[in-house]
Amino acid sequence: MARFRSLKVLIRSWLRSESWDRAQPLPPECADEGVSALSLVNPLFACLTEGGDMADRAAFALGGVMAKLYAESHDEAKNIVRRFMWHMNEESGNIGWGIPEAFGETLAQCPPLADAFKGVLLHYVYDAPEGRSTSFCDHAPLRVSCYKAIGRLLEARPDFVNSALPILRHSAQNESDDACRDAARALVRRYLLTSL
């Protein structure tokens, strides 16, 4: 527990620093041999709920940590992705702030996890026709983050564009929330030409 607290304080301070940048998303101390990728996951999770730049930075750092964790243990990394999914589930009791960004960064930075879980991320914005099972995120502000996460994934994996576009087009036409509809339409416009 003391280790978690000290890492959380160290990482929070680093993520809040004006000198933070993507070239070094975590403090140098986190590169020490005694600091495992798995030990960094919970401190970064704790930073996701802070929103704004802090959540974006934590999500980016977590994506890199997840790529390292996958190299160490496929199962542990998959369990963390399932944790993202649990946090996005209404039954968890969580709102899921920062989770879509972390999910998107993880899939963007770890290709094998993207291959396995891209459909889950895409279906958070797919409001399926009546009677069909769906994992649609019905909280509109959180769904905007899902579109952002999908954009990040497609930026890293343009080979997913053709499979994502039908879902994004459906969303662009059927979204009931203005901000979500704008986000879906922006992604369709951005990626439509690359899919031809």
C-alpha positions, 0 to 999 in steps of 0.5 A: 500500500505504501508503494502504491501511495508513493508511486501515485504521488510521484506520478501525479506530480510528474503529470502535473509538471509543465515540463511533461511531454510525450517523450517521457510520459513517466518520471525517470524513477519509474524506469528503475528495474524494481518498478514493474509495469503492473505496479504503475497501472493503479497509480495511473488509474487514480489519475484518470478521473482528474480530467483535462490534461491530467487525464490525457497525460495519464491515459497516454502514459498508461498506454505505454505501460500497457504495451510493456505489461503485454510484453511481460504477461499477455494475461495481465494486460488483458485483465487490465483491458477487462478492467476498462470494460468493467468501469464502462459497465453501468453495473460497476457503479462507476461513471468511467471518467478517463477510461475511454482515453486510457482504452484508446491509448492502450489499443493505439500503443499495443497492436495485439490488444488492439487486434483483440479489443477494437470491437469493444471500443467501437461498440461503445458508440454503436446504439444497436437496433432494438432487440440486439445486444450492445455495449452502447455507452448511454452517458453522452459526455462519456460517449464523447470521450469514446469517440476521441478514443476511437480517433486515437486508435484509428490514427495509430491503426489506419488498417481499422478504418474500413471496419470502423466507418460503418459504425461511425456512419451509423452513429453520425446519422443516429446520435441523439446528442449534439456533441456526440453527433458532431464527434461522430461526423468529424471522424467520418469526415476525417477517415472517409477519404482514407477508406476509399 
